[in-house]
Amino acid sequence: MTNEIETYYSKDGRKHAVVNATASFIYVEFYHDEILVGGLEVANNSIYYAQSIAENYCNDIIQLKLWRSNEILERNLHEPGTK
């Protein structure tokens, strides 16, 4: 069973990250414009570490290599003023 621990949002509302936990691991899902763009299993670390990663993504402190299957999203993230 997966438990959603917390959700973080960027100031402009375009990005959010969800911290989830199961009995055996913690993971973070990363979204941009409501599209899932990545995920990260946070092995051997605390829930606080996962929350920090989620918050840093939403505050543009860390960036993700986007899944190549979504080239439109990748272009939009790197070209200011595009939607």
N, C-alpha and C positions, 0 to 999 in steps of 0.2 A: 504494500500500500504506500502510495506517495502522499506526502504532506507538504502543502505549500506553506513555507515559513514566512516569507515576506516578499513584497514587490517594491522595486525602486523605480522612479521615473526621472527623466531628464527635465530640465526647466522648461524646454519648449514642448514637452509632451510627445516628441517623436520617438524617443527611445525608452524602453523599460527592460528591466531584468527581474527574473523570478528565481528566488532561492527555494529549492525543493529538497526534501530529505526522505529517504526510505530507511528501513531498518539497517541496511548495510552500507549506504553511501549518501553523500550530499552532492547535489549538482545545481548549476546555474544555467538558466535559459536566457538568451539575449534576443531582444526584439527591436526592430526598427520599422516604424510606420505599421505596427501590428503584424509584421511578418517575422517569423522565427528565422534569425540569421546565424545562430550558433548556439553551442552548448558546451559546458565544461564540467567534468566530474572533478570534484575537489576531494581527492583521496588523501587520507591521513592528515587532514586539517580540521580545524574547528568550524562550527557554524559561523562564528564571527569572521573567519577568513573568507568564507563564501559570501557573506554579507558585504564585506569590504570590496571584493571583486565586483559584485553587482553595482554597488554605489559608484565605484571608480569608472565602470563602463558608462553609466548614466551621466557622469560628470565629465566625460571625455578625457579622463586621465589615462585610460587604456583603450586601445582600439582592437578590433577583431579582424582577422583575415576572413573575409566573407566567403560563404560557400559559392563556388563558381557557377552553380546552377541558376543563379539569380543575377545576371549581368546588369539588368536595369537598375536594381537596387544598388549594386556596387557603383555604377556611374553616378547615381543620385547622391550617394554619400560623399563622393569626392569632388563634385562640381557644385559650388555654391549657387543657390538660386534655382536649382532644378527641383521638380517634384516627382 
